Amino acid sequence: MKPLTLLLAASLIANAAFVAAPLLSRRTETSPPTSSASSTRAGNAASKTNASQQRGAATTDVLEALRTDNVEALRDFLREAGMPDDTVRAVVTSAIWKRYSERMRALQPKADATKPWWKDNNDWYGNMTREQRTQLRTLQREGAEEAERVLGPDKANAGWGWQDTRFNFIAEEKRKDVQEVEQDYQDLIQEVQMDMNGFTLPSDAEKIRFLQEEKMRDLAAVLTPQELADYDLRMSKTAQQLRWKMTRFDASEEEYRKIFEIQKAFDATQQTDAWGNPINQSPDGWKKRQESEKLVAEQMKAALGAERYADYKRSQTHEYQQLQAATKRLSLPPETASQVYDLRNGVSVESQSIAANTNLGTEQKKQALAALAKKTREQVQTSLGAEAAEVYLRNSMHWLNGVEQGNVLTLSEDGSQTNTRPLPAEPKKPVAK
């Protein structure tokens, strides 16, 4: 359990009695029949006394449940008090985790007073032994299982939280089995990565590859072939790598499926380290990888169409991502990001036209390029506003500085990369004889 949760637990439990008691007492309060002012006052006084006694009794019941560590009694009392289920879960779960907090805290490495304060000390998990990490995970699982035993499954998220939408293809009765397989192999892979301690060996990648294959075999025993294919589409290494790209691209499900198949075929041919990064290969190996990446680009372009592929490539550039962030923060029209980003196309065409103009000398061309850069800056300022434009021009639009200094802007074939080159030298005039 996270340290912050442990700190909140004590406060939440301590307040349970004060929250639940008034709820229970209100359910039992009744207004006495009255026939006169005196009888009304007497009845009200009696009612207040009775309510006070009930609140005291209710508080005693809660405190007794907490003192005896009887989470079932605490659960029953809070439910009887009419508290919402999510509140009951929060209070009782906190009481359950309190049982484990001391043991979990004992596993955490003690602060080293001799360690220099100016160096990174936030590595308590990494300083645990393998046995301590195993014990910690065991306690975490026991706590989760105890909470489910006492409170039943949490139907609000079925234990999946943010993964809900990715696992809605799995029948509810299978989800726990899949979750257990996921957790088991996540722990095993994490142990391999922890043992690396900053230095990766080829055997580490092989261990992780083996564990990933074993995980798929275990999942195949739980899921149907179609469910396993859907799982791969959502949770495989390829899917994990594509998720952020697809978010930036704002891909449709159909587009994602097309890209996934192409990327998965490419990934299957590549060697990676224990973290999923390409292994440093020989020059010939890198050449083959570059050829494969070029083929992937061609396949994606064919699958998406030229226009959407251009959108995809654009969405992966830092420059465009910054524009999207600025557009969202400043509540600008949605098309602003594309309009500002596409200014580069006009600058590239116009700068090359200036360079090719034989009627202009070198100095005249430089002046024309500087004027082009100035006009572009003004367009950015008009679109983003002065403050945002200043930040964007400084951090992302570096190529415009080159144009301002008299260089020509060229773009890669897909338009995602820029390059500036000097103006060609003027041809020497023939010497008169």
Secondary structure, DSSP 8 states (H G I E B T S, - for coil): --HHHHHHHHHHHHTHHHHHHHHHHHHH------SSHHHHHHHHHHHHHHHHHHHHHHHHHHHHHHHTT-HHHHHHHHHHTT--HHHHHHHHHHHHHHHHHHHHHHHS----TTS-TTS----TTTTS-HHHHHHHHHHHHHHHHHHHHHH---TTTTT-GGGGGGSTTS-HHHHHHHHHHHHHHHHHHHHHHHHHTT---HHHHHHHHHHHHHHHHHHHHHS-HHHHHHHHHHHSHHHHHHHHHHHHHT--HHHHHHHHHHHHHHHTT--B-TTS-B----HHHHHHHHHHHHHHHHHHHHHH-HHHHHHHHHHTSHHHHHHHHHHHHTT--TTHHHHHHTHHHHHHHHHHHHHH-TTS-HHHHHHHHHHHHHHHHHHHHHHH-HHHHHHHHHHT-THHHHHHTTEEEEE-TTS--EEEEE-----------
